[in-house]
Amino acid sequence: MSRFDPEARRMSLADNEVTRWLLFGIVFMAVWEVAAAAYDAPFLLPGPSRIFAEFTRAPQLIMINAWITTQEIVLGFLIGSALAMLAALVLLVVPRWLEDFIFRAVITLNSIPFVALASLVVVWLGANTIASKVAIAGLYAFFALVYFAHKEMLSTDPLKEELLTSYNASFGQRVRLLKLPSALPVIFTSLKGAAMAAVNGAIVGELFGAFQGLGFIILDSRYVGNTARVFVAAVLCTLVGWMMLGILAVLERRFVGWHLEMTKQT
């Protein structure tokens, strides 16, 4: 394999990343199991084997609730990220005073404790609807992405901007040829944060009002003292987050494999 072959290099990086995650998972689970056995209080810290045993007691029920939460997470992430990118683009063309006003509004909303905001959304949209959970996950994802996406698209090379001006490029051409490509590395990094934020948002929404989903399982299991099932739900949330990060990592290698941070490893 040639070290200068970009496609082969990306495949090698992907294989290395998968291997590292597998090794991390194996070591982490082993350490966890040993720590749980040494602590010897399964009602407080169950080991992975006990958590798996708890999962096998009602796998269908748990997976049904996991699927509901996954839908909330994915829909919230997609809607929140799309709105964040749209807002970042719109802010490029509005007058500076309006941009400043909107950003102050975004910062103000972002300064509100998300727990308080989530409780209000549940009240407004209803506890028994998926819409409230999607909205909360979407808000979490939106705030994680919009600021960095907009600021990065503003911070393009002035010389390249002047070059496009000399060719009388339209706004759409500037976005497609310069602003979006130069901002993609930061956008993908922010999207990963938005994915994790969407997971947290959906669970917070379910904790404030739901009769299904992993958040409901966490709440219900806590009330009856079933710590192992709480861990089952937490592990499934983590797996959903990992899957979303994996998909984003694949897209990142596909679209910004040229970026220095993606190719500096040998």
N, C-alpha and C positions, 0 to 999 in steps of 0.2 A: 504494500500500500504506500503510495506516494504521500509524503507529508504535506505536499502542496495541492493535493486533491481536496477541494472544499467539501464535496459530498461525502467522501470517505472519512474526512476529518469529523464532520458532523455526526456520522454514524458511530464513530469511535467514541466521541464525547457522550452520545446517548447511551451506548453500552456501559461506559464507565459510570454514568450517573445512576443507571438502573442497578448496577452491581453495588455501588456505594449505599444506595437506599436499602437493598436487600441485606447487606452486612449490618447496617445500622439497625434494621428491624430485628434481626436475629440476636444481636448483642443486647439491644435494649430489652427485648422480651426475656432473655436469659437473666439479665441483671434484675429485672422486675420480679421474676419468679423467685429468685434467691432472696431478694429483699423481703418479699411478702412472707416467705417461709421463715425467715429469721425474725421478723416482726411478730409473727404468729398471732395475728388478730384479723382474721378474714372478714369480719363484719366491718372493719375499718379500711383495710388494705387487702383486697383479694388479689391473688396472683392471676396471671393469664390463663392458667389451666382452669381455675374456678370460674373465671369470667366466661370462658368458652363453654363450660358445663352449664352455666346459667343460660347462655344463648340457646343451647340445644334443648332446653326445657320448653321453649315456645318460639321456635325459629320463624314460623309463619307470621305470628302476631308481630314480632319485632321487625321483620322485613317489610311488612305492610306499612308500619309506622315510619320506617326508614325511607321508604319510597315516597311517602307523603312529604317528609322533610326535604328530601332530595329535590323534589319538584319545586318546593318553595325556594330553596337555595338557588337552583339553576335559573328559574324565572326571575328571581330578584336580581341575581348577578347580571343576567343579560339585559334586563330593562334598565337597571341602575347604570350599568356601564355604557349602554347606548345613549341614555340621556346625558351622562357626563361628557361623552365625546361630542354630542350635539351642542351642549352648552359651551364646551371649550372652543368649538369652531365659531359659534355665534358671537362669543366674546371677542373674537378677532376682528369683527367688522363693526361692532357698535362703537359709538363715540366713547372717548376715554372716560368722561365723567360717568357715563352709564355703566361702563365696565367696572369702575371703582365702586359704584353704588351696589351693583350686583354681587361683587366679591365681598363687600362688607356684609351683605345679607347672608351670603353663604357661610362666611366665617362666624356670624352670629348664630345661625342655625347649628353649625357644627360645634359651637361651644356649649350648646344645651346638652346635658347628660343624656346619652343615648337611651338609658333606662327610662328616663322621664318621657322622652320622645316616643319610645316604643309603647309605653302605656297609653299615651294619647292616641296613637294610631290604632291600637286595639279597640279603644273606646269609640273612635270615629267610624271604623270600618267593620267592627264586630269581632267578637272572640271566636265565633264558630266558622268563620270564613277563611279561605286560603288567601284572600286578597290582602288581609291585614299583615300576614306573615311575609308575603311577597313584597309588600310595600316597605316593611321594616328592613328586610334584606336588601331591597333596592336602594333605600336611603343610605345604609351602611356602605354599599358598593359605590354609590354616587360620590359621597364625600371622600372616599379613599382615592378616587381617580381624577375628579374634575380639576382640582387645583394644579396638580403636577402636569397633567396633559396640556392644560392651557399655557402654563408658564414655559413649558418646553417648546411648544409651537411658536411662542413669542421670541424665544432665544435662538433664532436661526442666524446663520452667518450673514452679516451685512453685505459682504461682497457678493454672495450668491443672490441675495435679495436684489442688489443693484443689477446683477446680470439678468435676472428675470424681468426687471423693470425695463431694461434696454430692449428686451424682446417683446415688450408690451404684453406680458403674461397676465391672464385673468386671475381672479382670486382662486377659482377652482384649480387652475393650473399650478398656482403657487402652493396650494395645499397638497396636491397630488405629487408634484415633482420635488418639493423642498420641505415644507413644514411637517407633513406627516412622516415621510421617511426619516428625517433627522430626529423626530420625537419618538419613534417606535421603541427604541431600547428602554426609555423611561416609561413609556406607556405600558409596555409589557410588564415591567417591574411593578408598576402601580396596579395593573390588572391582577397580579398575583396577590397583592395586598387586598384588593377589592374582593377576590374570591374568598379569602379567609374572613373578611368582614361580613360577607353575605352569609357564611355559615353561622357566625356569631349572631347576626341579626335575626335569622330564622329561628334559632333556638331561643333567643331572648323573647321574641314574639310569642312563641309557644308557651314559654314559662309564664307569660302574663295572661294568657287566656287561650286554651286549646283543649280539645278532647281527643286529639290524635297527634301523632308525630313523635319524634325522639325527645323533644322538650317535654311533652306530656309524660312520656315514660320516665324521664328523669325526675319530674315532680312527683308523680305517683309512687315511684319506687322509693324515693326519699322519705315520703310520709310513712311507708310501711317498713322502713329500715332495711330494704333490699339493696345494699350497697353494690353488690355484684351486678345487678341489672342497671344501676346508674352507670357503672363502668362500661357495660355493654353498649349503652346508648352513646356514651362519650367516645368510645373507640369507633363506632360506626360514623359519628360526625367527623372524626379525624380522617377516616378512610375516604369519605366524600370529598373533604378538602384536599386530600392527596391526589385523588383522581382529577379534580379540577386543575390542580397545579401541574399534573402530568400533561394534561391536554394543552395547557398554556405553554408549557416548556417545549412541546413538540411544535406548536405554532411559532414560538419565538425562534427556534432553530431554523424553521422554514423561512421566516420573513426577515430576521435580523441576524442570520448566521455570519454575515459580513462584519458584524460589530466586534470590536477588539475584545470586549469582555467575554464573548462567546468563543473566541478562537485562540486565546492566549495560552490555554493549557496544551501540553504536548502529549 
